[in-house]
Every structure is written in C-alpha cells, then in structure tokens.
C-alpha cells in the first residue's frame, strides 16, 4: 500500500518509522517531512497547509491512505477533500477537527456531551469579557478561540494579567482572527496527563497514558514550548483506570459526533487535569501529541497500518491495540534559544551511536538531510531521543545515555524528563 504522512515533526518521523514496520507498506511519502522521514521513505516538498497540493499528489501517486500528523490540515478540511476523491484519511473531518480548531466549540461539545471540564463562558466582545473577569477574580484562564500555535492560553494569576490577555487577543489581535472570540474559564489545579484513543467513528481503543513537559526549563520553569519530553505510562493514570476514564472522556465525544452525523475517525487526544475534586478535561486534540507520540509509538505492540485502516473503515474491534510492558521516555534535544530565536544548520553527529544502545530510537524533528547523507538542524526542537526500559527509571537512564552520544553545537535539553512520574512512583 502507498501511504502519505503529512507533517514535518518528530511525531511524523515516529509515524513513518512505525508504519514502515508494516509488511503491507510498499511506498511511504512524507509531506514535507524532515531528515528522519527521508530515511524511512521519500520526502515531497508540499507544506502541511497546502490542501490542493496534497490532494493532487495523493491522486497522482494513487495513495491508499493519508495520515495527518498535525491539526492544521485537518482543521482546513484535508479529510473532507480526500473523501471527495475517494481517498481514505486517518484523521477527522473539519467539523470534528473543530474540537481542537475552536476552543469555544470544544467547550460547548464537552458541555453538551457531559464531559467533566472547567466552568466557562464564551465572549465576542472585549468589554463583556473584561467585566466577567473583574466579577470572577483571579486566578482565571483566558483562551483564544482559534489555533495559536500553543500560545493562545493564559493562566492569569491576577485580574490585571487576565485583562491584559483579553486586550492582547481581542483588541491588539496578537493571534489574528483566532482571538476574535475567547473562552474564559475557571482554573483547575492539579497534575496533567495525556490520554489518547484510536477511534473508528463508533468504537475506541485506548493507548497507554502519557505525560509531556511543556515548559522549556527544568522544574517546569520558563516559557512554554511545543514540548521538551514525554514518557509513558503516566503513573497518575494507571492501566486499571483506562476503561473508566475512556467512558468519561472518549465515549461521550464519539457518541456526540455520531449523533451529529460526523463520526470521529482518527486519534482523539484528551488533555486531562487531576484535581482534588476529580478529573477535568483541559482540551481535546485531534491528532497525536508531539512529543507524546514518540514514546507511545515506541510502546505500541502491533501493526500501525492495520490499526489506522481499521479506524477509517469502522472495524476497530477486529484489530488488536496492545502496548509493550516496558515504559518509554523521550528527551527533546533543542537548539539553544528555543522557543525564541535559535541558530540553524548545525551538523548533527552520533545518532547511529545512540541507536546502538538497547531500546533506543532517535526521532528527528527540526532536521534536514544533507547531500552527503548527513543531517543538520533546521528547527527549534531538533530530536526526540526515545528509549524503552523496564520501568520509567530504566527508560530515563537509557534515554539520557543516548542523549550524551548525540552532538550538535549549542544543543539544549531538560535533564528532568520523567521525574514527576518517578516521584509519584516513590
Ligand atoms: P497545546 O495545543 O499546545 O497543547 P493549547 O494552546 O491548545 O495547547 P490548552 O492545552 O488548552 O491550549 O492549554 C494549554 C495549557 O494551559 C494546558 O496544558 C494547561 O497547563 C493550561 N490550562 C488550560 N486550561 C486550564 C485550566 N482551566 N486551569 C489550569 N490550567 C489550564
């Protein structure tokens, strides 16, 4: 089968790596891909938001399945456009993708479907939002409705901070039209975890729990990034609670979407917060998280292509979705300066050395292949060095041993990936 993976991050390298292991994959393309995907298949220079370009390529190459890595193409209607051409897509249609594309839509769906989430209000007018914030007081959370590259959420500690966030989003248009509408919601205090499930429109199959590390600095300090590392399982969400959790946060969404005539097919990601009063959903994503995808796919025991086909064909109960018993942990190696400005074009060495360690795989993100078969850095998050181990402690030890074998100028990584989970284990 001919597969096209859309996107260019570490997540997409992991998807290509896992799909390549399927005996039925004959041709594998990544658009636009990176240095890692180039080693698994063929990169094609089409950006992830170029829907007509992706459709034309898929038709020309007679692609059998398109796998959407990031949310943007899904929100832009990639799945719908492919459906019109009779090409299957792993990833929901634009209506369902609004679970991530519009925070207001997402909160309204959660409310209607009975999913536990923080109490909220939706505003289109700055003055009304400001008055509400003044009335409620701080801490309070202000969210731009649309996609804002992970920067559209402000957890305000004071009323002034919340007003400043509203002004920035609604008046000064820092995120363009994504901030025309805002969600203002109560703050939930607790520990976060990610919970993902494959969905075929009617059924789901859960993946193991995971946790990411958004802040750039150790001890969760400094500005938020796309994610500096992740591990699985997250001890806060143990295996015995998966079924009950899925019935709370996955099943109601599947049912809601089916009732609307918009069956959800793809992977559904619930961002959870464990508070003293129980579980709350912070957000839904309509794709794998990056970097959670890397440890999750390292643990996935089964044929990813068969699982994805079962999702799009509505026969998920026919395939086995199992996880290896080991834990997995991924450390992101970034270019120093990220998430602000950073240099590019640094030569990367030591990947093969790192991968010679047991259970280690180096997923590439901001990298580009060179003509002589090497790789150079081309983005802020450069690599996600991922290791399996018997338990989190061993996975962590192996991942950092591997990190120490990889070199590029001015690399930066957090040294405390997984510590939150290890502390919980005691
Ligand atoms: P991303 O797509 O990068 O995960 P996002 O921009 O879609 O992020 P959310 O995930 O909804 O935004 O929120 C980002 C972060 O803000 C959450 O991971 C959480 O730490 C914090 N957050 C969001 N809502 C709340 C809340 N109600 N209470 C406390 N913290 C919150």
Boltz pocket constraint, residues with backbone or C-beta under 6 A from the ligand:
constraints:
  - pocket:
      binder: B
      contacts: [[A, 118], [A, 141], [A, 148], [A, 149], [A, 150], [A, 151], [A, 152], [A, 153], [A, 155], [A, 185], [A, 186], [A, 187], [A, 188], [A, 189], [A, 192], [A, 225], [A, 226], [A, 271], [A, 282], [A, 283]]
      max_distance: 6.0
